[in-house]
Amino acid sequence: MNRKQFFKTTTLALAGLAIGPTILESCAKSSSSPQGPSVNFTLDLSTSANAVLGSVGGYIYSNGVIVSRVSTADLGFVALAQTCTHNGCTIVFSSSSQNFVCPCHGGTYDLNGNVTGGPPPNPVTKYAVTRAGSILTIKG
């Protein structure tokens, strides 16, 4: 090996050592902290725009959040960030399986926003839901 080849080989090896961990790190899954917007809003269940929440399985989107009716109990509502953490698609509620599904690549989340299947790298944020009469308050 001549001097020129030695320097070329050494430079390439050092570049590989410097860049390799960055490339491998970008392929790894992100942290498992939930992702979603900070919110504080109300929904009036007596309005026609929110009437779908009167039935189990009904859901609406508001302020970057999917609010779903999961049971007939007074506090039978769940609110999660509406954007899948995989590719940013909008998740939907499946009343038959009682989970949230991303229609783009089949990712699934439980009622707490935890990933239960598919490619999403992180959970989505679950928001506190309270009810006073016909008013739902979603915070988080």
N, C-alpha and C positions, 0 to 999 in steps of 0.2 A: 504494500500500500504506500503510495507516495504521499507527500505532505498535503497536496491539494485534496486528495481523496479523504485523508484523515480529518481535515477540518470540515469538509462537507458532511461526512458521516457523523462526526461529533456534534455539529450544529443541528442536524436533523434529529439526532437522539435527544439532545437537550430540549429542542422545541416540542418533541413528542411528550417528554416528561412534564413540561410546563402546561401544555394544552390538554393532555389526556384526562386529568382529573376534572377539568371544566366540562369537557364533552360528556364524560360518564355521569357527572352530577346532573347535567341537564336532562339525561335520560331517566334519572331516578324519579320516583314519585315525590310530589311536593309534600310539605308538612300536612298533617292531618287536621289542622285547625279549620273550623267551619268558615265558609265564605258566603257573604251576602251583604246587602246594604244595611245601614243603620236606619231604623224607621220608628215613627210614632204617629199613627193615624187611626181614624175610626171609620167604621162601616155601619150604616143604618140598615138593619135587616128588614125594616118595613118598606123600603123603597123597591121599586120594580127592578132596578139595576142589580140589586143584591138578592132577588127572590130565589135564585138557584141555591142559595145557602140554606134555604128552608128544608131541603131534602138531603138525606144521607147520600153522599157521593157527589154532591154539587160542589163546584169550586169556581173561584174568580181570581183574576190577577189585579193587583193594585199596588202601586209604589214599589215595583220590583219583587213583590211577594205573591205567592199562591196561598190563598186562604181556602181551606176545604172543610166541609161538614163530614166528619168521620163517624159520628154516632148521634143518636137522638138525645143524649144527655145534654143538660143545659150548657156545659162547657165542652161539648163534643166537636170542637173546632181545632184545627191545626193550621199553623202558618209557618211556611218555610220560604227561604229565598227561592225565586222561581227559575234561576239560571243554573243549569247543570255545570258542574265544575270540570267536565271533560272538554267540551267544545263550545259551551255557551248556549246550547239549545234550551228552549223553554220546557220545563218538566210539566207533566200532567198527573192528576190523581187517579188511581185505579181503585174504585170502591170494591171490586171483586177480590183483589189481593191485599187491600188495605195498605198500599204503598204508593210511592211516587215514582214515575217512570219517565225516562228521557227517550222520546221517540226517535232520536237520531241514531244512537248506537246501543240502545237497550240497557243503559245504566239504570239502576234502581236505588231508591233511598227509603228507609223506614220512616215511621211517623215522627221520629226524633231528628231526621235529616242525615242519619248515618248511611254510608254506602253499604248496600247489601248485595250488589252484583254489578257486573259490567266494568267499563273502563274508567269511571270517574275516580280521580286521584284523591279527592277530599270530600268531606261531608258538606252539606249546605247548612246555613244558619237556620235554627229554629227560633221563632219569636214567641214571646209571651202573649197569650190571648185571654182577655177578660171580657165578661159580658155584664152589662147593666141594662136590663129590659131588652130593648131591641137594638142596642148599641154595642158593637164589638170594638174593643180597643186592641190594637196590635202594636207592640213595642219591642224594641231590641236593637 
